Amino acid sequence: MPTAISTDVLRQRAVTSVLVDESTTGTLSAAPSGSNGATEQSFAFTEAPSWAQEVDTTTFSETGSQVITQDQATNRLDYANTTFSVMAKPNGVSEPAEGYMLKKFFGSTNIDPSFYGYYFSNQVNAFSAWHLIDSEFLIAAAGGILNEMSVNISKEGNLIYTFSVLGTRLYYGGQATVASVSTNDITINAPDINLAPGADASNIFFANQPVEVFNNSGGASRGTTTVSSVSGNVVSVAAAPGSTDADDVMRATLSAGAVSALSPVSMKNSAVYVADNATAQAALFAAGNKVTVQSVDMTLSRDIQTPGAADLTGSVYPAATYLIGNDFSISGSFTLNAQPNELAASSRFVDDDLISVGIQVDDGSSNYIRFYMPQVRISAVIGGDLVATSTCEFMVVKGSATTDQTRFQLNYDNA
């Protein structure tokens, strides 16, 4: 009996994701080990990452006997891009679950006995992103880097960080049947792919890719190994799993660590604080500085530049060459309720050149997340249509700050 639900497609939402430091930028230095740590971390994202990499081409034509003579030449592949959306999972004054990603974005940490903080520094470390989709299809992105981070803070749902991600090259891993085995060289049957004549092992296997071999009769796993190199339809592996034989199935796999068991933080206790310019954090987050707002949107951009896109490197793929631009910025907006006892706050946005703004999300007991912006300029105040509200557009500026750390911090606290 035919089924209404196809069994021939893979579920994009069933994704295992692991980020791994690169020892050589832009190279899949090693497959994930399956253990979380300072150089590797497994994540559960709120949305399945969907990588895109467009081909840059030039169209040309010649006048001849044919009616249609237009053609295209491939110039290069542009940088790949996607977004990672991850829930904030604080851990008191210790590193949060999303700490690996925050360190990759901000560059530096400020570990203090009273909080665990992040701030911008002039460095960016690349990583490889590995995604196993529905336990069948593997995507690995080399030369990964985080360019922007955005947050929307309201009374609904949990606090989520959304990062825009760049990568230099995408690798795809699938499955094939084994034709023969000679020590650590596994010859596969040539892939039979519709609309892709001439496909070979390099289209579905790549160096440092983890693979698993399954028995051709019972389907039991014979073991896992890692691809060393690919030539034609010969896949050389680190060590062929025992008893690997003709007609066995070899497919992509991924070793992943346990996803953090820390709890996400709800935004129901969110609050905004406003005080004089350059107010210290401890003084800013005081009850007397709290103002009533409806929501806050904020974007933090590193303004990552990609000068290597058109460089002559001998490869169609861009080099993993990134520069932090001069327009690194933090901007956003919040909608202020104009309540009688808070009208002074509305007035000072106009009268004061610079103010301090703090945003806090907490669980009411032991986990507090604070965005500390000691020097902020309000660039616009827009009145509401139906009720007395003001939408304030703001930007973090240098002011009297002497370091990036004194300009902005994202801190995790327990009180």
Backbone torsions as a table, in degrees:
resi	resn	phi	psi	omega
1	MET	NA	131.8	179.7
2	PRO	-68.0	148.6	179.1
3	THR	-106.5	147.0	-179.5
4	ALA	-78.1	-18.6	-179.1
5	ILE	-107.2	120.3	-176.5
6	SER	-68.0	141.3	174.2
7	THR	-103.2	9.8	-174.5
8	ASP	-105.0	11.0	178.5
9	VAL	-124.5	160.4	179.9
10	LEU	-104.1	143.5	-178.6
11	ARG	-82.9	119.5	-178.2
12	GLN	-66.1	-26.3	-177.3
13	ARG	-81.8	-13.4	177.2
14	ALA	-89.4	78.0	-171.7
15	VAL	-123.7	130.2	170.2
16	THR	-101.3	123.9	-174.9
17	SER	-121.2	132.8	178.1
18	VAL	-134.3	133.6	174.8
19	LEU	-108.2	134.3	-175.1
20	VAL	-132.6	133.7	175.4
21	ASP	-59.2	144.8	175.6
22	GLU	-101.6	127.6	175.1
23	SER	-76.9	-29.6	172.0
24	THR	-120.7	116.0	-174.5
25	THR	-58.7	130.3	179.3
26	GLY	86.8	8.1	-178.4
27	THR	-126.3	137.3	173.8
28	LEU	-71.9	85.6	-171.4
29	SER	-63.0	-36.9	-179.6
30	ALA	-162.5	154.0	176.0
31	ALA	-72.6	155.6	176.6
32	PRO	-56.8	141.8	-177.7
33	SER	-88.1	-19.4	-178.9
34	GLY	94.1	5.4	178.7
35	SER	-124.5	131.1	179.6
36	ASN	-76.4	148.7	179.9
37	GLY	-178.0	-162.4	-176.7
38	ALA	-67.7	-25.5	-175.5
39	THR	-112.2	4.1	-179.3
40	GLU	-156.7	139.2	-179.2
41	GLN	-152.4	134.9	174.2
42	SER	-94.3	141.9	-175.8
43	PHE	-132.0	150.9	166.9
44	ALA	-110.5	113.9	-178.4
45	PHE	-91.6	154.7	178.9
46	THR	-74.4	-22.3	175.9
47	GLU	-134.0	143.2	-180.0
48	ALA	-65.9	125.9	178.2
49	PRO	-63.6	137.0	178.9
50	SER	-127.8	102.3	-177.0
51	TRP	-78.0	144.8	176.1
52	ALA	-133.7	136.2	176.8
53	GLN	-142.0	113.1	-174.6
54	GLU	-93.3	150.0	177.8
55	VAL	-92.0	127.3	176.0
56	ASP	-90.0	123.9	-176.9
57	THR	-130.0	162.1	172.6
58	THR	-119.0	130.3	179.3
59	THR	-93.4	135.4	178.5
60	PHE	-140.5	162.1	178.5
61	SER	-147.3	155.7	176.2
62	GLU	-128.6	147.3	176.3
63	THR	-88.0	122.8	-177.9
64	GLY	-156.9	-159.7	-175.5
65	SER	-76.0	-19.6	179.5
66	GLN	-82.5	151.8	178.4
67	VAL	-75.2	-43.0	179.7
68	ILE	-108.0	109.4	-178.2
69	THR	-119.7	3.9	-178.2
70	GLN	-70.5	143.0	-179.9
71	ASP	-144.9	175.7	178.5
72	GLN	-133.1	146.4	173.7
73	ALA	-114.4	135.9	177.4
74	THR	-78.8	126.5	177.5
75	ASN	-93.1	-53.9	-176.8
76	ARG	-168.9	170.1	168.5
77	LEU	-98.6	135.9	176.9
78	ASP	-73.1	169.7	176.6
79	TYR	-62.8	138.0	176.6
80	ALA	-73.6	154.0	-179.4
81	ASN	-147.8	152.9	175.4
82	THR	-162.3	-173.5	173.6
83	THR	-130.9	142.9	172.5
84	PHE	-112.1	122.6	176.2
85	SER	-115.5	119.5	-173.8
86	VAL	-132.6	139.2	178.1
87	MET	-76.1	141.0	175.2
88	ALA	-72.1	127.2	178.9
89	LYS	-128.8	87.7	-175.1
90	PRO	-69.3	162.8	-177.6
91	ASN	-141.1	48.5	-179.2
92	GLY	63.8	-128.0	178.8
93	VAL	-94.4	10.2	178.3
94	SER	-100.9	174.7	-178.4
95	GLU	-63.0	131.4	178.6
96	PRO	-75.4	171.3	-179.7
97	ALA	-60.9	-34.3	-178.4
98	GLU	-89.7	14.8	-175.3
99	GLY	-58.3	-38.8	179.7
100	TYR	-57.9	-43.6	-177.0
101	MET	-72.9	-38.8	178.2
102	LEU	-64.2	-39.0	178.0
103	LYS	-65.2	-38.3	178.5
104	LYS	-66.6	-31.9	-179.4
105	PHE	-82.3	-52.5	-175.1
106	PHE	-78.3	-37.5	178.4
107	GLY	102.8	-32.6	-176.1
108	SER	-140.7	153.6	176.8
109	THR	-116.7	151.6	175.0
110	ASN	-122.3	93.8	-175.8
111	ILE	-92.8	108.7	-176.8
112	ASP	-117.5	150.6	177.9
113	PRO	-55.4	-25.4	-176.2
114	SER	-100.6	-8.6	177.9
115	PHE	-163.7	166.0	175.6
116	TYR	-118.8	112.2	-170.8
117	GLY	-120.4	165.3	177.9
118	TYR	-133.1	141.8	176.1
119	TYR	-149.4	162.8	-175.6
120	PHE	-75.0	140.5	170.4
121	SER	-141.5	161.6	-172.4
122	ASN	-82.8	57.1	177.2
123	GLN	-153.7	147.9	179.1
124	VAL	-143.3	125.8	179.5
125	ASN	-105.3	130.6	-177.1
126	ALA	-81.1	159.3	178.8
127	PHE	-142.7	164.9	171.0
128	SER	-105.0	137.3	179.5
129	ALA	-109.5	123.5	-178.2
130	TRP	-114.8	130.3	-179.1
131	HIS	-132.4	119.2	174.9
132	LEU	-102.1	117.2	-173.9
133	ILE	-99.5	118.9	176.5
134	ASP	54.5	31.5	177.5
135	SER	61.4	18.5	-175.3
136	GLU	-128.6	-41.4	-167.9
137	PHE	-119.5	128.1	-174.9
138	LEU	-111.9	132.9	170.3
139	ILE	-120.2	128.9	176.3
140	ALA	-125.1	126.4	179.7
141	ALA	-109.5	124.7	179.2
142	ALA	-95.4	157.2	176.1
143	GLY	65.9	36.0	-177.2
144	GLY	-72.3	144.7	179.6
145	ILE	-152.4	147.4	-179.7
146	LEU	-99.7	126.0	-173.1
147	ASN	-103.8	-45.4	-178.9
148	GLU	-132.3	155.4	174.7
149	MET	-135.2	132.3	179.6
150	SER	-130.6	148.6	178.2
151	VAL	-138.0	145.4	171.8
152	ASN	-123.6	117.7	-174.8
153	ILE	-111.6	120.5	179.8
154	SER	-146.2	-164.3	178.5
155	LYS	-90.4	0.6	-172.2
156	GLU	-108.2	129.4	171.7
157	GLY	75.8	-163.6	-178.2
158	ASN	-100.6	159.8	177.5
159	LEU	-71.2	125.9	-178.1
160	ILE	-126.3	131.6	172.0
161	TYR	-97.5	130.9	176.3
162	THR	-116.4	120.0	-178.1
163	PHE	-107.9	137.5	168.5
164	SER	-89.8	135.4	-170.3
165	VAL	-122.9	140.0	173.3
166	LEU	-116.3	150.3	175.7
167	GLY	-146.5	160.9	-176.2
168	THR	-97.2	-33.4	-177.5
169	ARG	-151.0	142.7	176.8
170	LEU	-107.7	137.4	176.2
171	TYR	-118.8	143.1	-176.8
172	TYR	-121.0	133.0	179.3
173	GLY	-122.2	131.5	-179.3
174	GLY	-128.7	-135.4	-179.6
175	GLN	-142.7	159.6	179.3
176	ALA	-155.3	165.8	175.7
177	THR	-97.9	147.2	-177.9
178	VAL	-80.6	132.7	175.2
179	ALA	-93.5	-45.4	179.5
180	SER	-161.4	165.0	-179.0
181	VAL	-133.2	134.0	174.5
182	SER	-136.0	101.6	-175.2
183	THR	56.2	-112.5	-178.7
184	ASN	-102.5	11.8	176.4
185	ASP	-103.1	117.8	179.8
186	ILE	-108.9	115.0	175.9
187	THR	-88.9	128.2	-179.3
188	ILE	-104.3	158.9	171.9
189	ASN	-71.1	135.7	-177.0
190	ALA	-54.7	132.4	179.5
191	PRO	-58.6	135.3	176.7
192	ASP	-105.8	93.5	-172.7
193	ILE	-118.6	125.2	176.7
194	ASN	-61.4	139.3	178.1
195	LEU	66.5	9.6	178.4
196	ALA	-134.2	64.5	179.8
197	PRO	-64.8	146.1	177.6
198	GLY	83.0	8.9	178.7
199	ALA	-65.1	145.1	177.1
200	ASP	-137.2	-169.7	-173.4
201	ALA	-61.2	-29.2	-178.0
202	SER	-67.0	-14.5	178.1
203	ASN	-82.0	-15.8	-177.3
204	ILE	-132.0	-2.7	176.0
205	PHE	-137.0	150.5	-178.6
206	PHE	-151.4	161.3	-177.7
207	ALA	-59.2	137.6	-179.1
208	ASN	73.5	7.8	176.3
209	GLN	-76.5	129.8	173.7
210	PRO	-78.2	136.7	179.8
211	VAL	-133.5	158.8	177.4
212	GLU	-131.4	137.6	-179.2
213	VAL	-105.9	135.3	-179.0
214	PHE	-118.2	139.3	177.9
215	ASN	-57.0	135.3	-175.4
216	ASN	-73.9	-14.7	-177.8
217	SER	-103.8	-58.0	-176.8
218	GLY	-90.0	-16.8	-179.9
219	GLY	83.4	4.4	179.5
220	ALA	-72.0	150.4	179.4
221	SER	-72.9	132.6	174.7
222	ARG	-89.9	-14.1	179.0
223	GLY	133.5	172.8	-179.4
224	THR	-115.1	158.8	177.5
225	THR	-158.3	-175.8	-177.9
226	THR	-127.2	139.2	178.9
227	VAL	-72.5	131.3	176.8
228	SER	-92.9	-45.0	179.5
229	SER	-161.1	165.9	179.8
230	VAL	-133.1	132.0	176.9
231	SER	-141.4	113.9	-176.8
232	GLY	62.0	-123.6	176.8
233	ASN	-106.6	20.4	177.6
234	VAL	-104.8	120.9	178.3
235	VAL	-106.3	111.1	177.1
236	SER	-86.4	129.3	-177.1
237	VAL	-118.8	164.2	-179.5
238	ALA	-61.8	-41.0	176.8
239	ALA	-161.7	119.8	-178.9
240	ALA	-65.7	129.6	176.9
241	PRO	-55.6	143.8	-176.0
242	GLY	-55.8	138.1	176.7
243	SER	67.4	16.9	175.4
244	THR	-57.9	132.5	-171.0
245	ASP	-141.5	168.6	178.0
246	ALA	-57.4	144.0	-179.2
247	ASP	74.8	-0.7	170.3
248	ASP	-65.3	158.3	177.8
249	VAL	-104.6	127.6	175.8
250	MET	-113.9	124.6	-177.1
251	ARG	-139.9	164.4	-179.0
252	ALA	-65.4	146.8	174.9
253	THR	-142.7	-178.5	-179.1
254	LEU	-158.6	130.0	175.0
255	SER	-90.6	120.2	-177.0
256	ALA	-125.8	145.4	175.0
257	GLY	-80.4	171.1	179.0
258	ALA	-69.6	136.8	175.7
259	VAL	-71.1	143.0	-175.2
260	SER	-52.4	136.7	177.9
261	ALA	-92.2	1.9	177.4
262	LEU	-63.9	151.3	-177.0
263	SER	-86.8	141.0	173.8
264	PRO	-69.2	159.4	-178.6
265	VAL	-105.0	129.0	177.8
266	SER	-74.4	151.9	180.0
267	MET	-92.3	10.9	-176.6
268	LYS	-64.8	-24.2	179.5
269	ASN	-101.2	23.7	-178.2
270	SER	-68.6	147.9	178.8
271	ALA	-154.6	154.5	177.5
272	VAL	-119.9	139.6	-178.3
273	TYR	-123.9	140.6	-179.3
274	VAL	-132.8	134.1	179.1
275	ALA	-149.9	-175.0	-179.6
276	ASP	-62.5	158.2	177.3
277	ASN	-52.9	136.1	174.9
278	ALA	63.9	30.2	174.7
279	THR	-71.5	135.2	179.5
280	ALA	-64.3	154.3	-175.1
281	GLN	-58.8	-45.9	-177.1
282	ALA	-59.6	-35.5	-179.9
283	ALA	-81.4	-31.4	-177.6
284	LEU	-64.7	-45.5	-176.0
285	PHE	-85.6	60.8	177.9
286	ALA	-116.7	152.7	-174.6
287	ALA	-56.9	-35.2	-177.8
288	GLY	-69.1	-14.2	-178.8
289	ASN	-100.0	1.5	-176.4
290	LYS	-75.9	135.3	175.3
291	VAL	-121.9	155.6	-176.9
292	THR	-92.9	116.5	178.9
293	VAL	-126.5	159.2	179.5
294	GLN	-87.1	-40.8	-179.1
295	SER	-164.8	164.2	177.9
296	VAL	-134.6	132.0	170.9
297	ASP	-116.5	135.8	-178.8
298	MET	-145.1	138.8	177.5
299	THR	-125.9	129.8	176.9
300	LEU	-114.9	121.9	-175.3
301	SER	-122.8	132.7	175.4
302	ARG	-88.9	-7.6	-179.3
303	ASP	52.0	53.7	-179.8
304	ILE	-69.7	127.3	178.1
305	GLN	-100.6	149.5	-177.7
306	THR	-123.8	74.4	-175.8
307	PRO	-70.6	-14.0	-175.2
308	GLY	-86.1	3.3	-174.5
309	ALA	-59.5	-40.0	-175.3
310	ALA	-109.3	10.8	179.9
311	ASP	-67.4	148.7	177.6
312	LEU	-83.0	92.4	-177.3
313	THR	-110.5	-2.2	-177.0
314	GLY	81.1	12.0	-179.8
315	SER	-136.3	146.3	177.3
316	VAL	-72.8	-18.2	-179.5
317	TYR	-90.3	146.0	-179.6
318	PRO	-69.9	151.8	175.6
319	ALA	-74.9	152.1	178.9
320	ALA	-81.0	66.3	-179.0
321	THR	-115.0	113.5	-177.8
322	TYR	-124.9	147.5	174.3
323	LEU	-129.7	137.7	173.4
324	ILE	-80.2	118.6	-175.4
325	GLY	-71.8	178.4	-179.1
326	ASN	-86.5	-6.4	-173.8
327	ASP	-105.4	28.3	174.7
328	PHE	-52.3	128.8	-171.1
329	SER	-148.1	155.3	173.2
330	ILE	-130.8	117.5	-177.9
331	SER	-143.2	165.4	179.2
332	GLY	176.1	-162.8	179.7
333	SER	-156.2	154.2	172.1
334	PHE	-142.8	149.7	-178.7
335	THR	-102.5	115.8	-175.0
336	LEU	-96.2	130.5	173.4
337	ASN	-80.2	124.3	-177.8
338	ALA	-83.5	80.1	177.4
339	GLN	-87.9	148.1	-174.9
340	PRO	-52.8	-39.9	-177.1
341	ASN	-81.7	0.5	-179.7
342	GLU	-122.7	13.8	-179.5
343	LEU	-63.8	-27.0	178.9
344	ALA	-62.1	-33.5	178.9
345	ALA	-65.5	-41.4	178.6
346	SER	-62.9	-40.7	-178.0
347	SER	-64.9	-40.2	-174.6
348	ARG	-70.8	-22.0	175.7
349	PHE	-61.0	-30.0	179.6
350	VAL	-89.2	-40.8	-173.4
351	ASP	-78.3	-34.3	-176.5
352	ASP	-91.8	137.0	179.3
353	ASP	-70.3	-46.5	179.9
354	LEU	-129.5	146.0	175.8
355	ILE	-136.2	169.1	173.0
356	SER	-103.9	137.4	179.9
357	VAL	-128.5	133.8	175.8
358	GLY	-128.9	141.0	177.2
359	ILE	-121.6	130.0	-177.1
360	GLN	-126.6	134.6	172.0
361	VAL	-127.4	127.9	-175.8
362	ASP	-146.8	166.7	177.2
363	ASP	-98.1	7.1	176.5
364	GLY	81.3	1.6	-178.0
365	SER	-136.7	-65.4	-170.8
366	SER	-133.8	1.9	-178.9
367	ASN	-130.7	119.4	-179.4
368	TYR	-129.4	129.5	175.3
369	ILE	-113.0	124.8	-174.8
370	ARG	-128.3	125.9	170.6
371	PHE	-94.1	112.2	-175.3
372	TYR	-106.5	115.3	-178.5
373	MET	-126.2	93.1	-171.6
374	PRO	-73.9	-17.9	-177.6
375	GLN	-139.2	103.5	-172.6
376	VAL	-128.0	141.1	174.5
377	ARG	-114.7	128.8	174.9
378	ILE	-82.8	120.1	-175.0
379	SER	-95.9	-18.6	179.6
380	ALA	-160.2	144.6	174.4
381	VAL	-128.2	116.5	-174.6
382	ILE	-114.5	124.2	-177.9
383	GLY	-72.2	156.4	179.4
384	GLY	-83.6	162.6	-177.7
385	ASP	-87.9	-42.6	-171.7
386	LEU	-105.3	-34.3	179.3
387	VAL	-128.5	167.2	-177.3
388	ALA	-77.8	85.9	176.9
389	THR	-125.9	162.7	176.6
390	SER	-135.7	124.3	174.5
391	THR	-92.1	116.8	-174.7
392	CYS	-104.9	119.7	175.0
393	GLU	-92.9	132.3	-174.0
394	PHE	-133.8	163.5	175.6
395	MET	-146.0	135.2	174.5
396	VAL	-76.1	129.2	-178.9
397	VAL	-120.3	171.3	-178.1
398	LYS	-69.7	-45.0	-177.8
399	GLY	56.5	-130.1	178.6
400	SER	-96.7	7.7	-179.4
401	ALA	-63.7	140.0	-179.0
402	THR	-106.5	-13.3	178.9
403	THR	-138.9	162.7	175.2
404	ASP	-62.5	-32.6	-178.2
405	GLN	-66.6	-33.4	179.5
406	THR	-85.6	-1.3	179.6
407	ARG	-93.5	-33.4	-177.9
408	PHE	-162.5	141.9	172.3
409	GLN	-146.1	144.6	169.4
410	LEU	-110.6	112.5	-172.3
411	ASN	-118.4	140.8	174.9
412	TYR	-108.6	128.7	-172.1
413	ASP	-136.8	170.5	177.4
414	ASN	-119.5	12.5	-180.0
415	ALA	-158.3	NA	NA
